[in-house]
C-alpha cells in the first residue's frame, strides 16, 4: 500500500519541490528519492517525519561531493597531505605526461602444494630453421616457468594460444642469441599489458646482467624486469677441482629449482670467455603425501575432527582415548617422492668432460653409493638441449645410461620433422599463395627437405661409433608433454603434437573450399606467360572489377627501374607486423637481394634469420 500512495503522490499536482542549499534553482524531487524515503527498509524506519526529505537531500549533496573528488582523482589532481597522488587510475600517466619511475612488485600468487595438473612441454624446437634453442615450459596450476626464450617464442605462443602473461620466471641455460633472442620482444609485449606492465623474473649465469642492462634502454617500464644472476662474475682462470654444490634458486611448497654451473674444459691458465658458461637446471617437485587412513586413526583412539587435519599436515597429535602420541606415519600411507626433471645444456664437446666430473649429479645416478648422508634420487625426465653432434658421441651416451630408466627427450638441433613447421598458420597461407601466384610467393624452403627427412633414421644412435640403445629416449616435437601430476598419468602426452602438413594436403583443402581458385590461378599463369597474355589479362580484370594497381601501368614505372631485369633485384618482405608479431606475420624486415652485387636488410626484427631460412632452401 505504501508503494501505491507513492505513485499517487508522483502524479499529484501537489508534488512538492525542494530548494537546494547550493543552488537557487528549484527542481522536482525524483521518484527514486521518494520511493527510497518511504520504503519500509529496516535501516530507514526512523525516517517517518517530513523532515526526512531534507536528510535525504543532504545525503545526496554528500554524494555529489564524493563524485567530484573521484573526478579530480581521475584527472591526476588529487593529492594527499604529503603531496603524493592517491592510488587509482592515473590519467596523466595513461596519457604519457607522468614519467615518474615506479618500482613494480612481482606477481604474488597463492600457491597450491597439491597441484592437480603439472607438466613440462616443449615449445618451439627450432628444428625447421635451427636458429634458436628449444624452449621448455614448466606448468603448474598457479605458476609458469620458461626455460630459454629464443627468437620466435612469442609468435609460437600466439600461434598455440599459450598466455605469456602467466609467465612468472624465465631461466636461461646460456646467455647467447640462441637462448635469449626472444627476450627483448617478450619484455616489450609484457610492458604493454595492464596499466604498468607485467613484472617478470629472469634467471641466468653472471653474464645475464649485462644483457638485461642493455635491453633496459628501450623497455618502457624497466622496473618490471627483475634480474637474478648467479655464479662467479670473473672470467679468468677457473679451478677445475673446485666442487660447487647446486645453487638453489627457488624453493617453495610447490617446486625446488636448482642450478649447476657447467664450464668448458680448458687448459691450465686459460681464461673463461663471456657466454661460455652453461647451466643444468634441476626441478624437484614436492613429495606427494600418502593417503590418510581414518580406520587406523580410529583404532589409535582419535575422534574425527581437527586432529585429522593436523596429521595430514605432518604434525603429531595426542590420542583422545589413549595416552599415546600419534604420528602421521601411523595413520597415513608412505609418501610418494615428487617427480624430478633435469634440463641439460651441454653445447660443446669441451663441456662434456666437465659434465662427467660434476659430483652434484651423483645422487641422481642409479649406481650412487657416495656420502651416506645423501639420499639417492630418481630422475623421471631429462630434457637434453645439447646439439645432436654432442648427444651422438659415445661419451655422452654412456653418461645418459647412468640415469637408469629415466625418460630422455632429445630436444637439440636435428634436421627432422620438416613437414611440421613451427608456424603452421603462416606456412598454410604461404602454400596457398604459392599455388595462386608462385612468381610472388615462392614455396617455403623447408618443404624441399622432405626426401631428406624420410631418408634419415629416427634413432639418434644410428651411425658409426655409436653404442646400442640402452635407455628410453624420445625425439622432441613441438607441444610434446611429459605429465608430472597427477602421478597416475606420469609419462608422455602426445595429444597436442601438430599433425603432418604436406603441401599437397593444403592445396586439396584450398580447392575444396574455393573451387574458383583454379580459374584465378590460370589467369595468373597467363598473366606471366608473355606480353600478349599480359594485355589480355589486364582487359579481363578491368571488366566487372577495377583493380587499382599502379605497377600495372607502364607509365608509372620510375625511369631508374626501366632497365632492371629479374636477376638484378629482388625485394622480399620478411615481416610486415608493426608493434608485435602475430601468428601470420613477423615483425618488420625487408630483404633487398641484389644477387651478384650483394644484399641488404631494411629493419631486422625478431625472427628475421628464421624467415630468411624459410624463404630459401635450408641445407643440412
N, C-alpha and C positions, 0 to 999 in steps of 0.2 A: 504493500500500500504506500510505503514511503516513496517508491520509485514513481508511482502514478501521480502523487502530489507534486513531485519534482517536475514531471513533464507538463502538468497543468501550469505550474509557475513559469516554465520556459516559454510557453506560448501566451502567457497572460500579458495584457498591456501594462500591468502593474509591476513588471520586472524591474527591479531597482538597478541603478547604475552607480558605480563607486568611483571616487576620485582618488587617483594615485598620489601618494605623498611626494613623488618625484616628477610628476607631470601635471600640467593644468588641464590636459585634455581629459574628457570624460568618455569612457568606453564601457559597453555592457560586459557583465561578468560572464565567463564561459560556462558552458554546460558541464564541462569536466569538474570545475571547481564546485558548482552547486551540488552535483551528484556525490562528489567525494566528501563534501562537508556534511551532507545529510545521511550518508551511507552508514548503516549500523555496524561500522568496523569497531572491533574491541578497543583499539587504541584511540578512537575518536569519540567515545561515548560521552566524554565530558564536554564536548563542543555542542551543547544543546541550546545555547542562547544566541541571539542575533549577533553578539559580539564576535562570534567565531569567524565571521566573514572577514573582519579586519585582520584576525590572526592568520587566516589563510593568505591574505594579500601580503602580509609581511613575510610569510614563508616564501611566497613567490618572488618577492623582491630579493630575498637572500639567494634564491636560485639564479636570478639574473646576475647577481654579483659574482657568483661562482662561475657561471659561464663566461663572464668577462675575464676572470683570472685564467681560465683554461685557454681562452683565445689569445691572451697575452703570452702565455707559456708556449703555445704552438708557434708564435711568431719569434720565439727566441728572446723575449723581453723580460721574462720572469726571472728574478734573481732572489736568492735568499739573503740572509743577513751578512754572510761572508762574501757576497758578490759573485757566488758561483751559480751556474744555471741549475734549475731544478731538473730532476730526472724526467724523462719522457721524450716525445718526438721533438727533435731539434730541426726547425725549418731552415735555419741558417746553414747548418751542416749538410742538410739534404741538398741545398742549392749551391753548395761549394763555397760559401762565404765564411765558413768557420773551419779553419785549418788547424785547430788545436789538437796536438798529439795526445792520444789516449793509449794506455796500456790495456790491451784486451786480455781478458781472463780466458783460460782454457775451458772448453766444454766439460762440465761435470755431469756424469750420468750415474744414476743409481744402478749399481751392478747387481747381477743375479748370479750367485755362485752355482746354482743348479740350472745351467743353461739348457734349454730344451733343444737348441739347434746350434751346432758348431761344425765348421769345416774349413779346409783350405782349398783354394780354387786357383787354377792357372789363368792368368789374364794376359792376352797379347803375347803369344810365344815368340813373335818376331820371325817365324820360320819362312814367311814368304819374301821377306826383304833382308833379313839378317843384319839389320842396322840398329837394333835395340836389344836390351837384355829382357828376358821374360819377367813379368810381374806376378806376384803371388798375393792373394787376398786371404787373410785370416779373419774369419767371420764368427762373431758371437751375437747373441740377442741384443746386447746393448753397446757393443764395441766393434770397431772395424780397424784392421791393421793392413797396411800395404807395404810389401817388400819390393823395392825398386820401382822406379817410375820413369821408364824410358819414353822417348818420343812416340806420340800417338796413343798414349794410355787414355787421355781424356776423350779422344774420339772413339776409341774402342769401348769405353764405359758408356758413352752416349748411345752407341750402336746397340748395346746389350742391356740398357736400362739399369746400369749399376750406379747408384747415387753416390757421387763423390762428396756430397755434403755430410755424409755419415762417417767419413774417414776421420779417425782420431789421431793416428800416428802413421808416419811414413819412415821406413827403415831402408837404408842404403847399404848394400853389401860392398860397394866400392864407390868412390867419388870420381865419376867419369861421365862422358856424354851418354854411354850406353845405359847407365843406371839412373841418371839424373836429368836426362834431356827433356823430360816432360814436366819437371817440377815448376819451371817458370810459368808456363801456360796454366798449369793446375792452380798455382797460387793466385794468378790473375783472375781466374774464374771464381775461386773461393772468396776473393776480396770483393767481388760484386754481389755476393749472396747476403741477404739481410741488410740491415741498416749500416752495419760497420764491418761486414765481412765475417768469415768463419775462421776461427783460430785452428791451428794445426801444429803438432809436434813433429819435428824432423830429426831423426837419429842417424848417426853415421860416424865414420872414423874422424880423426882430428882435422883432416883437410876439409871437412864439410863446412866449417865456419867461414872459410874464405869464399866458398861458392855462394852461400846464403848472403853474406855481406855484399857481394857483387850484385845479387838479384834485388836487394832491398832498395836499390837506387830507382827502380821503376815499378815497384809494388806499391799501390795506393796506400794500403794500411800495413806498413812494415811491422807494426807491433803484433800483427796476427801470427807471425812466424816465430815459433819458439824452437831454437836450435839446441840440440843436445848432442854434442860431440864427445867422443871418448877415445881413450888410447893416448900414446905419447905424442906430444907436439913436435918433438925433434925429428929431423930427417937424416940424422947422422948414422954412424955405425950402430948396429943393434947386437946385443949379446944373444947369440943363438941358444945358449944353455939356460937362459933365464925362463923360468916357468911362470906363466901368468894364468891365474885362475879365471874362470868365466866372469865377465863383468855383468852384474845383474842390472838390467835397465828398468824393468817393470816387474813388480811382484805384488799382486793383489789376490783377492779371493777367487779370481777367475783364471788368470794365467800368469806364469812366470816366464819372462823373456830375458835371455842372457846372450852375451856376445863373446866370441872367441876371436881374437885378432890372428890373422894369418899373414905372415910376411914372406916374401920370396927368399929362397935360399941364395945367399950372396957370399962372395969371397970375403975373407977377413979384411976389415978396414974399409970396405966399400960402403958408399952412402945409400940410404934408402930414399928413393925419389918420391915426390908427392904423387899420390894416386896409385902407388904400388901396393898399399896395404889393402887386404881383403878381410871380410868378416864372415864368420859362421854364426848363424843365429839358432839358438835352442829355444823352442817353445814348449813349455811343460804345462799342461792343463791341470787344474786342481783335481784331486782324487775324488772318486765317486763314492759317497757314503753308502754303507751297506743298508739293507732293508731292515727296518725296525720290526721286532717280533713281539707283539703285545702278549702272547701266551707266556713267553719267558719272563716278561716283566711282571705279569700277574703271579707267576709261581714264586717270584722273589719278594712278594708282598707289596707291590706297588699298585696304587689306585690310578685309574685313568685321570689325567689332568695335566697341570703344568710340568710335573716331573718327567712326563713322557717327552715333552718338547726339549727340556734341558738335556736329557740323554741323547736325543737326536742331534743336539748342538755340540755334543762332545764333552759334556760336563757330568761328573759323577753326582749321585744323589743318595740320600739316606732312605732306606726302606720304610714303608708306613707300618708294617706289621712285624717286621723282624729287625733286630739290632745289627744290621749289616749295611755296608756301603755297596751300592750297586753301580758298576762301571758301564760305560757304553758298550764295551766289548762283551758284556754279559747278556745283553738283550738285542744286539744288532749283528747282522751278518758281516763278514770281513769286508773292508773297503776295497774297491777296485782302483788300482793305480790309474791316474789320469793319462790320456794319450800324450805322446811326445812326438813332436815334428822337428826335424832338422832341415835347415836351408844351408847348403854348402855351395860356396862360390870359390872355385879354385881356377883362376883364369889362365895360368901358365904352368908349364912343367916345373919351373923353379919353385912354385908354391906347393907342389906335391910332396917334396921332401919335408917341408915344414908341417904339412898336414899329417904325415905319418908319425912324426915325432911329438905331436901335440898330446900331452898327457891329460889335458882337460876332457878328452873324449873317451878315456879308458873305461869309465864306468858304464858307457853305453855299448861296449863290446860284449859279445856273448861269452868270450873266454876270459872275462875280467876276474882277476884274482889278486888285486892290489891291496890297498890300505883297508884293513878290516873295518874301520870306522865308516867307510864309504859303502853305500848300498848300490848294488848293480841295478841299472835302469834299462828298460827295453824301449827302443825307438820303434814307433809304429810306421812312420812315413818319413822318408828322406828325399828331399827335392834337390836335385843336382842342377845348379845354374851354370856349371862349368861347360866349356865348349866341348864338342864331340872329339876334337883332337886330344883332349886331356882324358876324358872318360873312357876312351878306347884303349888307353895304354894298359898293359898288364899290371903295372904297379898300382894304378888307381882301382882296377877291378878287384885285385886282391884285398885292397883296403875296404872296398864295399862289402866283401864277404864277411868281414868281422861283425857286421850288424845282424847276422843270422837271418831270421825270417822277415825282416823289415821290408816294407814295400818301397821300391825306388822309382821315382819319377824323373826321367831324363828330360830336362827342360832346356838344355843347352842348344846352341845353334846347330841345326841339321837340316839339310835340304830334303824336306819331305812335306807331305800334306799341302802341296801347292794347289790342289783343287779345292782347298778350303781357305779362301782368302780371309785375312783378318777383318777387312772392311767389306762385309758381304753385300750390304746395300749399295755401296759405291761400285763394287765390281759388277753387280747386276745391271745397273744403269749404263756402265761403260760398255758391257757386252751388247745391250740393246742399241745404243747409239752407234756402235761399230757396225751392227747389221744394217742400220739405216744409211750411214754415211761413213764408210771406212776411211775416206780421204781426210776427214776432220777428226775422227775418233778412232785411233788405232786400237787394236785389241790389247788388253793388259799383258805384260810380258810374262807373268808367272804361269799363265796357261800354256806357254810354249814349252814348259818343262814337264809336261805330263808323261811323256815317254821316259824321261829320266827318272821321274818318281816311281813309275811302275817297274823300272829295271833295278831299283835299289832294294836290297833285302830289308825286311822290317827290323831284324835284330841288329843292335849296335855292336854285337860281339862277333859278327862275321868278319873275317879279314885275317890277314896273315899276322901271326904273333899274338892272337887273342886267345884267352883261356875260355873254356866252356862255360856255359851259363850255369851259375850255381846259386842264384837268388832270384827273387821276383822283381821284375822291372817293367815299367810301362813308359812308352814314349809320350811326352806331354802333348796335349792338344788343348786348344782354346776351350775354356769353360769346363775343363775336367775338374771334378771334385773328389776330395778324399774326406769322407764323413768322419767326424770325431765324436759328435754327440747327436743323437742318442747312441749309447755304447753298443746297443744291439745291431745297429747299422754300420758299425765300424768297417770302413773299406771304401772302394771306389764307387763313384756315381757318374756314369757317362751319359745320363739322360739329357743333359744340356749341350752336349758337343754338337756343333753345327754339322749338318749333313754335307755330303759331297755336292759340289755345284759345278758341273761341266758346262761349257758354253753352249753345247747343243741343247741341253735341258732348258737353258734360259731362252734360247731362240724359239723353241717349241712352245714355251709358255707365252712368249710375246705374240706368236702367230695365233694362238688360241684366244688371246684377249683382244687383239686388234688385227683382224684379218686383212683390213685395208692397208696395213703397213707394207704388204708385198708390193702393191702398186706404187706406193710412195718411194720405196727403195729402188724400184725400177726406174722411176723418174730421176732419181739422184744419179744412178749409174749412167743414164743417157745424158744427164747434165754435164758429166765429166768426160763423156766419150769424145767430144770434139767440138769445133766451132759451130757446125750446123746444129748439133743437138743442143748446144748452149742457147742459141737464139730461139729454137723451138720451145724449149722448156720455159724460157722467160715469158713467151707469149701464152703458154698454157697457164702458168701461175698468175698471169695478170687477167685471167678471165673472170672468175667469180670472186676471187680474193686478191687483194692488193698486198703484196709483201714488200714492205719498205726496207730494203737492204741497200745501203749506199754502195757497197762493194760490187753490186751487180752492174752499176753504171760505169762504163769505161771512162767517161769524162771526169768522174770523181777521183780517179786514181792519181795520187801525187806523182809529179814528174820524177822525183827521186826513186820511185819504185817501178817505173815503167820497164826497165831493162833487167829487173831481178827475176831469176829463174827459181824453180822449185828447189834446186840443190844449193842455192845461195843463202837462203834464210828460212828459218822455221821458228814460229812463236808457239810455245807450249804453256798453257795455263795450268799450273800445278795446283793452284788453290785460289778460290775467289771469296772465301769467308773473310769477314771484316774483323769482328771482335773476338770470336771464338769459333773453333771448328764444330762442324755438325757431322752426322753420320754420312752425309752425302758430299760435303765439301770440306777441303782442307783450308787452313788459313792462307793468307795472301802469299803468292810466289809465282813469278813469271820467268820462264826459262827461254832465253834467246839463243838459238842454236845457229851459229854461222858456219858450221861444218868445218871445212879445212882452215878457216880463219879463227877458230876458237868458239867460245860461248861465254855467256854471262847471265847472271841472275838479277832480276829486279825484285827486291824483297826476298827474304829467305825465312819464312815462317816455320813453325814446328812441323815436322813431318815431311819437309821438302826432300830430304835424301830418300826416304821411303817412296815418295811419289815418283821421283826420278827412276828408281829401280823398277817400279811397277810400269812405268812408261816404256822403258827399253827392255830388251831381253836380259834377264838375270842369268849370270853364269855361275856355276857351282864354285 
